[in-house]
Amino acid sequence: MKTIHWGVIGCGDVCEVKSGPAFSKCENSCLVTVMRRNQERAVDFAKRHQVEYYYTDAELLINDPNVDVIYIATPPQSHAELTIQALQAGKPVYVEKPMGINYNECLRMNQAAKDNNQKLWVAYYRRSLPYFLKVKELLEHQEIGDIQVVRTVFLRPPLPADLDESTYTWRTDKEIAGGGYFFDMASHTIDILMFLLGNIKKASGVVSNVAHLYNVEDVVSASFLFDSGIVGSSVWSFVSSSEATTDDIEIIGSKGSIRFSTFDFSDIVLKTTSKIETFHFDRPVHIQQHMIQSIVNEMLGVGECPSTGETAALTNWVMDQVTG
C-alpha cells in the first residue's frame, strides 16, 4: 500500500511530542520534510526527529512534489493564508486548531477546499481518541437515557509566563490567536461536545478580564442550545487559585449521568439508578496519532477522518457568538 508523505509548516512545540513523531509512527505514513523560518531551529528539529529535508520558506514546502499532504502548525493568525495557499497548490491540508481566528476565515478556507477539490482537516484530535469514543458509545447505547443537560467547568491558575511582564505569549495576543486561552483551550471542549451531542445552534456568553494579566478575556461563561434541544452551560477561568483547579464535563440524562474531562483523562464515571461504573484510559504518548492515522486511512480510501473544515468552522462560530 502507498506511503503518505507529510510536510510540516511550523515545527514548534506542538510538533515535539503531540504530533511530529506520530507522522512516521502511523501505518503507511512518513514525515519527509519540515519548515520553520528560523534555519537553526529547522535544522535542529529535522536532526532530532530524523527528518531528511527542511525548508525556511513555506512556499517551497507547499510546492515540493514529494509532499502528499501538509500539516500547518503555526499560530492561528497564519492558518487561513497558508491553508488556502496549500489548497490552491493542489495539496490536502491538516491544520492546527482553532481553525482560524474567526468564523469568516474558516468559511474562506472551506471555500478554497471546495474550489480546489481538496480535503481539509482540523486538529480537533479528541474526536478520534478511545477515551472520548467510549463516552460516545455510552451515550449512543442510551446508558443515561435521553440526554437533557451538559455542564462543563474548567479552572486553572495563571501560567508563569502570564505573571512575568517581560515574557511574550502569543496565545494571549488577540491579533495572533483570535483571543486568549479560551480560543486555544475551550475550543477543544466546544468541539468535543458537538461531536458527542450534535451541533450547537444557539450560543451566548459573558467574558471578562478579571486579573488584568493581559489584554484579552481570562474568564468566560457560556450558554448553549444544541439542535436536539439539549441545554449546556460552561465556565472557564485561566486565573483561578491552584486550589480550585478543575477539568470537568458532566452530561445528564433521564436515567443518569456521565462525567469525564477535556484534558486530564480522569476516569470516565457512569452513574445510573442501578450502577456506578468507571472506565480508565491512559493518555496517549503522541496525542494526535489516532487522528493522523485517520487522515492517512482516508487518503488511502480505507477510512474517514472525523474532524473536517466543516465541523471545525462551527466551533469557531460558537466561540465568536460567546465572545461577541
Disulfide bonds with the S-S distance in Angstrom:
none
